[in-house]
Amino acid sequence: MAVDEPKPVERLGSSRADRKALPEDVRDTIGFALYQVQVGFRHRDVKPLRGLGSNVLEVISHHDGDTFRAV
């Protein structure tokens, strides 16, 4: 179910700088996945983070043999 107003994203500490340091493909995937969650959709790379409840979501992106995560 889509919403009219996107939910806010909280950035903590150095998260903005950390995201800018990621490879461009990873930034694009994580950014699009976060946007989809904000407007009420679930990207295929998003899942609930274990142990923290279903409202805490994790985006997982694989790139060049490495795995990147955003919570």
Order of alpha helices (4+ residues) and beta strands (2+ residues): alpha-alpha-beta-beta-beta
